[in-house]
Amino acid sequence: MAYDVFTPTAAADDRPIFEDIAIAGANINVAIDLTSIQEARLARVRVLSATTGVLASNGSDVRISQSYFGSCGKGVDIDSTQERVLVADSQFNFCSTAGVEDSGTRTLVEGCQFDQTPLLGVSPIDPVYVGNTIEGSLGVAGIKITGATRPTVNSNHLFDVNTTPTDSGAIHIDGTGAALQRGATVVGNAIDATNAAGIYISDHDDIEVSNNKVTRHRTHGIEVNDCNKGDVLGNLSDPLANATTSDGIHLSGTTTEIKIDGNVLVPDVDGTSSRYAINLAAATVDDIYVLNNTWEPIADWATGEVNITAGATAWIGPQAHEWNLGAPSGRTDTDIIEWDTTTGKWVMVTKPSGGGTSDHDSLTGVSIDDHHARDHASTHSDGGADEIDAADLASGAATDGHVLTADGAGGAAWEAVTGGGGGGTAAMLGLVGTTVKKTTTTTLPNAGAYQTWDAVETGQDDGSMWASGNPTRLTAQADGWHFLNAGFRTTTNNPSGDFWFSFRVNGTTTILASSSVPRQDTGANFRAGDSASAYVYLDADDYVEVFFGQDSGGNLTMENAWFQMVGPGGINTVYKTADESVTSSTTQQDDDHLTVGVAANATYIVEAALRVEGATAGDFKAGLSAPTGATGWSALIGPGIGATTFSDHNVDNQSSSLALAGFAGMLGAGNEVLVILKGYVAVGGTAGNVALSWAQRVSDATATKVLTGSWMRVEKVA
């Protein structure tokens, strides 16, 4: 017959401690029954073959750590009447129903190993599942949560799960089709090898799916169904080869107000089945924002890159890769997207009859000047009678390597490129980031305020972006695109009014101002909170601050407030895309291409490989220029002055200061030589650029040139 092993009595046995015990037996019903028990502690407990290893019910504050549950029905069963259970650093093997089945309030499952055993949430409230590993030929979802309120699933690793598949995703979060559940956060998870979708979320409001990596999935990378409001940001989807149905991001059902931003979406290699990078797969998908995503060219997708089903509405912004529309169901290749001024949305419509841009059925309402302008534009467009090719345009007085850019006054001007040059950045190797937080609850006044931070999150600072001397700021360490994220939660139950956010660059420029987010009434125990994200280009030493706003009519108390920046760091490499010449001049000038932005109070090492040619009388000299206050040195390795062959090498070390240049001899016009530069720069309190600074050693009428393909690498070391 079945029996229980340990059954403490409430009140008399509160705060029990179970340590270093082993329980095994095929007839054990519950190995440790904690019904109505407060503050139990279990450590290094080993349970085998029980129907339930630990039952937590009608109590609170249970901690289970460093324990093992093998071949049980349920390793840990947390009842809906239970509050605050921590399950940490434990292992669950071959548990037939679940390693942990959580129906409680504020459960934390952290750092656990699940082998052929799922982690289940059944209508839990505020569950947090973080840093767990689930793997091993599992026929169901690795993490499955149904009917939850505000679930958080962060930084878990799932491998070889949902192989049957029984559930819709390796991480499967379903609000069970009732009224939308509030909030779902899925961040930083790694999912590999699943026969279902990587991440599936249904019937939730205010979702965040960001920075997840989903590889070798057989269906969709991320599927969002019947959800309202949220962000799908910075995820990677790379499907299994020859997958039959694998959209990168798939939206279905009645799904509205979702931003799809900054994702990287890789197509299946065979390209034979109907699939898209982004698929708005139902007519009831509405108000979707698609921008800054990266995907392979359309030829690698079976049907198209972005699909908008007839009836769906979306705003398609600039992408990191050129996009095309597939052929949605019921549409033809003559249909177009048109802005509907009545609804204020993009809609798909049948193109009006009458042909191309220069054709028309009627001139009603078209002035003579307007008709001429339209005809002129059509004539000079691609394929027109007088097509304009950029190669045929003159550049006036522009110097080779300059670019045409806005002049800030409504016009355009040719300008030299700084902070990476015309050659562009070949690589910014490695991302760095910092997360700061408030360690105590703080007041958020009515109308809001810019936030001050007092600590760096443990283990989340590899970018040195925050300093206590400027506690409101996170500071970029290198030029490039940066991801910003911030949020908070209130301790006030069900506050009135709205929340909003903005990010501010260098104390002046607001780069994102979110629209107000109404707090809907969800019951007396609802603690409101929200988050906002942005993706912005920053120069080295630019700083960002975040504003939290609210209009409840009074002060609110915040908890769990945080601010995160992730951006490029490490090595920045630039190269020349055009030859550059100096004639009859010994005055050093910054190279048009070989220049890199550097941050204040940072230290860099520099190396360059230069293809140089010039007259023997003119020779070559070069060093480094840097921001005011910087110190350092440089040295050249190349042919010596007066060299007559390529083997006459010399090291010219003019290293006492950055102002001095090293010399290299030239072997005559048309005879290219390789010159190596190495150097060190310690930047002071002023940020700016480090650049190759060069000229002729002796003024000569024959040009000295630095040629295409020369490169410079700048690495931050402190």
Steps between C-alpha positions, in 0.01 A plus 500: 500500500605861451623704796657836587846518660529842668180685593575789741211644700409864445581742781691237700745435218533840330850578374604134457841422352568193283867452413714215363225240483410239237152360438421222254215259443246406234203535738577847631213740433658824634857486626483836684155660558526870594125574511434812714870523591682836515869563426612143427859446384612199293863450397679203347185287503489199266163348403454202266185339354243694706168609351586850633837595644395818686147639536475870595143608577321767704829637637776742412873560477631157405860466380622187315864491390774261388255210487436211260167352382514192277225290338223678692160594365558858616826608659353810668124571500407859593128543571294810412469581871880523543700825502870563446687181414865504390633196313871550426803302382311171494476214250192324362540181293230296325207646695199387296267799561736784594819576683319801648126556463429855615151631578611733779565869544845654445692177441866526396663203322867584443810318379345153486571209264204318340591179315214359288276684745288813435448811714125574521306804615125446550328836563786635715518867605824693440716190435868550415693222326861606441832338411372142474609227256238266345619235256489141382251361240198654673169449315331807649589866555806552719327790680119503477294767677120518476269760649783690667503861615819688409734204440873572461716250307859625475843358409399135481662243267277244327637223278323216317152566643147468356620230262154344448385788498217513754505873574528802270842617618813398687404788730118492499306777677120485460241719668249217441268704275329691780532877547853609417749433778715794602866501399741233382878548485725261304856635486846360427409133457692258275292233324653237273351199320120495530236363266262780598534877519784630714275740697119495498294764684121515489225699674720751682507877526824708519755240388876536465695246292856623467860387451411133462695260278292232326687251279412178318124543546266314265205742511508872580782668689256716700120471481269760657128418503206703635722750684452872550791747533864411532847482353688233306855638508853387418429128458680248274308235304701237305281198405577135444604415143205386285244609758150481357349812660743741660425872495753701695223690684136391459204709623152346498155529654387837634844648564537880518751776579820293480840656414738268311838669520868407456455125445734282292308242294674225301313297232489122468761389246275303263254783425215273387213552746280803567675708765601856571744698712197671657147369439190695603294190444143611581266781395452584870870584549489878541730798570833318465826698479786337305840675494878451529488125433765302309438202275649325198395613148155405374638222276584299813140510627250269334226761455617837625656695782195677646146368454199716580179300474205685347328699775804523725658841561866582560748788497814396313792722598863494383661159532861399547457302174294575188152344530239376255140392537392146432167426334242488783203272476247637255731771360690530173833644392322814379378593851667781694518634858321834541455739793134526601438851635164397648638223723853636528649163400684332214267270305544273197289601198472424132717737293287749300476426130689713254855365510823644633606824659491706181163357385163625622131457421399850597661844555213619718637698792859491368659840429734562208797542733411185695460300180842622377663408833356148490602447138849637570546265796386201295730587208809505724409198717652155456402371155372841389572661165775715655608281792753667733800293615687624808827426320410772247459772765776756561606565861604863463786592732471187718818310591533129418345300784257774615127423532187704433312561824247737659655830612259553791345810338265337250764454229772250410879515496802283415685417822784278617383201702612479863484222757556215253535676164388406155658160545252429775547278800603155389447355847400602848591175670300415813209666674532649845224604733408630843181468706448743789229490764355657809578289804215646705146616433485863386234759432374575148329842517190588307603606145822300537874565520836402352641210699812467714659154543701375795641158404602274213314169470731216605649323199355751253781752453762428234485844342600745777211721388398627846690703759377608842619854427231530225231272642227590248704394194604200295781599261583346159852357477525489118321629190210281385141386553393455863201319654332680793252344740348628827209423728354501848215372712297681767426375850160667478219261416298600194612867465297733280629691198759423234874425479740630232871493423764697312874465441720813476842522330765740634244688709318650199376259233197281572533188284189313613186621672250218550130569480305481824430149621162483681492285814191283472318386813605140562418462868618615839821295490630634167829690532540707186826530310633540150812515287623670182771426244686692229769434239718804428835593344739658753850639466766405754445697824136585425295441814134405547256569784150360548179675606217314678165680488165445671181703555325324786453836674745424779832336578554128428758274660720311251675165546712291267593803285777436246674646193711306246725597207665250262730618219825444312830479679839344461657530155406752230653453153475743207642478150551715191260473207687749280857617439601827669781734386717775650706715262764763581421506872674396822204609717338193653127451436252250641425215259155516337416143603731376775339671799318344799292654781640456853354562846630733768728359773561175307818333374551350152763313300521575127643314202475565127613338176552765229546457125711806408674624184686818410814659360837425662544874548171542686489191722229455769445595863215401731387500862173519692270792579279479808263719707635791703666377818583151367851355539676208334751394236530343155768326291534413128646182349587530130776584249762735641574847362706459181388137451552360152337156535199351673729317744649819646282504812529731797322569830452873552381554856409864560314407817559775754161660421208467264605823326814339348482289182708203384659490153500240220684512169320471165622309192349719228152565359319176421717291735276408792657427840348372826537722806393374846397740778466409864402732781340571836249773595381596849199731458449776757175664600402587141355240262554519124682311223830319461617535139797416279678834448737506202676706230813505283828500692644746244275719283495358146282553190453124455208385716552274800197270532335275761314240294166320512494203737724657764351447846525611861387314813434671834447281809381627837707342778400706804 
